[in-house]
Amino acid sequence: MKINDKAYEWKGNKDEIRSLYVVGGSGTINGKTIEQDDFIIVDDGADLDLQPHEDKLDVFAFTVPAKTDYATYSQRMAG
């Protein structure tokens, strides 16, 4: 997602895990500074307020279910 000039609010869902990778630019998420190549995992269902800094904020984001009915990669590797 490309965020230019104004804030973007992303409503949370406690049943989902969201992962975000900052492809370009910089800004803030819920008041915390993020920069290019930062990777963020949000697993508490919190709403996200994304604000670009001077130019733009380019973020690759995806959502997965918090609980699955199959073993995830990390679960398979752990045991």
Secondary structure, 3 states (H helix, E strand, C coil): CEEECCCEEECCCCCEEEEEEEEEEEEEECCEEEECCCEEEECCCCCEEEEEEEEEEEEEEEEEECCCCCCCHHHHHHC
